[in-house]
Amino acid sequence: MKYITIVAKDFDEAVRKAREQYGPALRIHSRRDVTGRGGFLWLGTKSHVELTCYLAEDIPVESPPVEAEILHEEPVAVEEPQVVDPVALQQEQLMEHAKALLHENDFSEQFIQVISELVREALQDYQEDVPQVSEFELLLVDKIVSLISIDLETQIAPPHLCILLGPTGVGKTTTVAKIAALYGLQKEASLRRSVHMVTIDSFRAGAYEQLSAFGSSLQIPVHRVHNEEDLYRILHEYREIDLLVVDTIGKSPRDTDLALKMKTLLSVPEVSQCGFYLAVSAAMKQEDIRGVLDQYGSYRIRSLIVTKMDETETVGNVLSICHERGLPLLFFTDGQRVPKDIHKASAATVLGYLRGFSLDFEHLWMNQVNGDCLDQRDE
């Protein structure tokens, strides 16, 4: 004998479905009313009816309707449906939500795996309870921020010589001007530093002219270096200046002659005087960022400056590499305006660049940016 299970929201609908699908040969064997948790994230209740039926082999012409079938036969054991733990199901749904957000923000698979383990472990503290989506997203971003370090030391007390490295096309010269303005144009005298800009890029046409134009606009002196003697003279002559921001050769370090030239020049200052900072474009692929880090591996890179944030929608690629290589963040830049389009890296700025979350991180980011003590003069 063949048994069939009909599932519907109530008994009348189950009988109707049985009649439409199997006709008068169907006989009702048993009825089971089921009530359980359901709805969005299983936070509500949901009920249905299960009819266990069988098909009669011989049926008279005048067969009573299935609604009137009298249940006199011995019950037959029916396998109970597997019960799913609603709390575990909700947690898995939240984890899938987290992975979707991380992928949307272009985090690496390695970073996603680390974050997933941290978040899953944190969910165990909820035991029989499950956080709301907004609360869960806060938990997720807390774990993201916990894996990213900020170069607060440089932000507060930059070294005498800030040397900006990076491949051609990432906007080093504009970033040098922004950094100089950030420290040299502070409104409060106690925070303002004496700043000069220096370029050792005598190979790219217009490199000095571009930086000199920024210097004239910002009223910050600019110096050009051709050789080791020039750099040594500037370091000696301006040793009382608080901050010298150095623009380097904008060519690939794979060019052996230029790489050797730059390495020789940058060996002039004492290590204790200087800090090396690498500029990478936010639009670069993760493999390209790794390649740049390898190219400049002979320098002791202190932290990263992420440029061209206005040319991409995500920042997970850079954050993933920062965690992978153990490098802190220093600044974000997102436009051509000097000195406006540079922001100190912080938890607030990182959150402001995340996409897809239901929480208003952009509002938090704007509050942080507006609180910066920068000279906001129009150009």
N, C-alpha and C positions, 0 to 999 in steps of 0.2 A: 504494500500500500504506500502510495506517495504522499508525503506530508508537505504542506506549503505554509509559509508564514506571511501574513498580510499585515503591514504596518501602516497606520494612519493616525491622524490627530485625535479622532474619537471613534466610537463604535459604529455609528451610522456611516461614516465615510469608509471605514474598513469593510463593512458589508457591501457598500456600493462598489468599491474597487474589486472585491472578490467576485461579485456578480458580473461585472463588465469584463473581467479578464478570463474567468473560467466557466461562466454559465451555470446552469442548474445542477451540474454534476458535482459541484463543490459542497462539502459538508464541514460544518464547524466542529472542531474537536475541543478547543479550549480558548479561553480569553485571558489576557494578561494586561493590566493597567500599569504603566511605568511612569514614574515622576522622578526627575533628576535636575541637576544644574545645567544651564545652557545660556544661550545669548552671547553677547560680545564678551570675550575673555572669560566665558563661563561664569559671569557674575549674577545671572538671573536663574529662573527655574523654567523647565520645559517638560511637558507630559505628552504621552502618546499611548496608543492601544496596539497590542500585538495579538492577532488572531492566528491560531494554529489550525489548519484545515487539511482535509484530505479529499481526494477525488474518488467518488463512488464508481465501481466498475460497471454495475447495471443500474439503470435508473428508469423508473416508469415514466410514461408520457406526462402524467400529471404529477409533477414533483413539487413538494411544498417549498416555499421560498426559504432562502438560507436564514432569514431572520427568525423563522419559526422552528428551526431545527432544534430538537430536544437532545441534550447532552446526557446520554445514558451509558455510553461506553466507558471502559476503564481508561484513565488518563495514561498517556504515553510520555515517557521522560523526554523532555526537549532540552537541548544544551543551552544553558544560560549564556547570554551575550557577555563578552568580556567587559568588565567595569574599568573605565579609565579614571585614574586619579585626577580630579579637576585641578588641584593645585599644581601638580606636575605639568599638566597640559598648559595651564596659564603661564608657567615659568618658561616652557619651551616656546610658546608664542612670543613672549617678551624677548627671549634670546634671538629668535629669528628677526624680530624687529631691530634689535641691536646690530646684528650682522648686516642687515639691509642698510642701516644708516652708515655704518663704517665703510661698506663698499661704495655707497653713494659719495662719500667724502674722499675716496681714493686712498684709503689706508692699505698698507701691504698685508698680505696673507699672514705673515709672521706677527705683525702688530695685532691683527684681528684675533689671532689665536691667543695671544697673551691677554688681551683685554677680555676675551670671552671667558677665560679661566678665572680672571679676577672677579668679573661680574657674576658668574655662576656661583662662585664661593660666597660672594656677598648676599646672594639670594637665599642662601641656606639660613641666614639669620632671621628671615621672615617666617620660618617654620610653616604654620598652617595658613598664614596670611600671605597676600600677594600685593605688591605695590601697584598703585595706579600708574598709567603710562607716563604722566608728567614726572612723578616721583622716580620712576625707573630711569627716565632720561637723565635726571639729575645724578643718579647713581652712575650711569654710564659716563657722563662727561667728567665726573669726579675721578673716575679711573683713568680716563684719557689724560687729564691734566696731571695726574700723579706720575705719569710716565714721561712727562716733558719737563726739562729743567730750563731755567732762565738765567742768563748771565747778569745777575744783579750787580756783581762787583764792578763790571765795566760800565754799566748804566750809571752807577752812583759815582764811581771814581775811576775814570778811564786812564790808561797809562799815558805817559808823556808822548809816546809815538803810537798812533793807531794806524796800522797798515792794512789796507783793504785789498784783498786778493780776489781773483775770480776770472772766469773765461770771458772772452770778448762778447759783447752783446747783452750782458746782464745789467747794465746801467751803473757801473762802478763810479764813473765821474760824477754823475748826478747824485749818487748816494754819498760820495765824499762831501759834496757841498751841503747836503742835508744834515749830515752828522756835524759838520762844522757849525752850521746855523743852530742846530739843536743845543749845543753847548755854549756857543758864543753869543747867542741872542736871547738868553734867558732874561726875563723881566726883573727878577730879583737879583740884586747885586751879589748876594751871598752865594747864589747858584751859578752865576755867570763866570765863564772861564776865558782867558785870553787864548785865542785860537788862530793858527795859520794853516794854510793848505799847501801841500807839496805834491808835485807830479814827477815821477821818474819815467813816464811814458813819453819818450822823445821819438818814438817810431811811428805812432799813428798820427796821420795828418789832422791837425786841428785839436789835438788832445789838450795842449796847454792853453790854446785860445778859448776852448770851451770852459775850462776850469777858471781861467782868468776872468771871463765874463761873469761867472757866478760870484767870483771874489769881488768884482766891482759893484755888483748889485747888493751884495751882503756887507760890503765894506770890511772884508776879511782878506788879509794879504795872501798872495799866492807866489810860490817859488818853483822854479824849474831845475831839475837835476839831470845832468848829462853823464856824470861819472862819480866814482867813489869820493873824489876830492870835493866835488860840489856838495854831496850829501854830508860829508864830515864837517865842512864849513858851516852849513846851515844848522846842523845839530849843535855845533859849538856856539855860533852866533846867537841862536835863539833858544839857548838852554833854559832861560828863565820863562819862556812861554809855557803856559799850562799844557797845551795840547797841540800837537802837529798831526794832522790827518793826511795820510799819504795815499795817492792814487798810483796804482802800479801798471805795468805793461799789460795792455789789453790783448795779448796774443796767447795762443795755446801753449802751455808748457811743453807740449810735444815738439815744438820748435826748439831744437837743442841750443842753438846760439842765443836766442832770446831768453830761454830758461836759465842758461848759465850767466848771462848778463844780469838778469834780475836777482839771481841768487847771490852774485858777487856784490851787487849794490846793497842788498838787504842784510849782508853780513857785517856792514860797517857799524850800525848801532849796537850797543850792548843789549844783551837779551833781557836784562832787568828793566830796560827803558821801554820796551816795545811789546805790543800785542798784535797778533796776526788774526784777521777776521776774514772769513770767506763769504763772498756774495754769490747766491744762487737764485735763479729765477724760479718763481712759484710754478711757472708753466712747464718746467722741465720734467721729464719722466724720471721715475725712480732710478732706473739704470744709468741715466745720464748724470744724475746727482752723485751716485756712487762713483762714476768715472771721474768726475771733477774732484771729489775728495781724494781719490787715489792719485790723481795728477799732482795735487798740492800736498801730498802726504809728507814731503820732506820738511814742510813748515809746521810748526806747532800751532795748529789752528785752535784758537780759544773758543770761538762760538760762530754761529751762522747768522748772516743777515739775509732775509728773504725779500727779494725785490719783485716788482711787477705783479703784485697781488691783484691789481685791477685787470689783469689779462687771463685770469683763471677763476673758476668757481669753487675750487677745492684746495685744501691745504694738507690733506692727509698724507700725500706723497712726501712732503718735507718732514712732517712730524714723525712719520715712520722711520725715515733715515736718521733723524736726530736721536731717536730712541735706540735704533740699531747700532749707531756709531758712538753713542754716549756723548753727543755734542749738545750744548745748550743753545738757546735762541737769544739773539741780541735785539734786532730791530725787524720790523716789517715796513716795506715801502709800497705805496699803491698809486703812484701818479708822478707827474713831472714837476709839480709845484714845489718850489723851495722857499721857505723851510717847512711847508705845511704837511706834505705827504710822506711823513716818516713817523712811526709809532714805536714806542718801546714795547718789546715783547713782554707779555704778562698773561696770566690765566684769562683775563677779560678779553684781550685781543685774540687769543687762540679761539675762545668760544665764539667771538664775533664772526670768525671766518668759517665756522661749521655750518653746514646746510642740511635741511630736511627735518630738523628737530621741531617739535611743536612749541618749545619754549622760546621766549623772545631774547635770545642771546645777543642779537643785533643791538637792542636797546641798552643792554649792559655794556657792550663794547663802546657805543657812542658816548655813554656817560664817562667811561674811562678816558677816551680820547679828548673830550671836552675839558677834562680835568688837568690835562698836561699843561705845564707852564711854558708854552712856546710863544714866541712872538708871532701873532696871527695877522701881521700886516699884510694887506693886499699887495700883490706885485705891481 
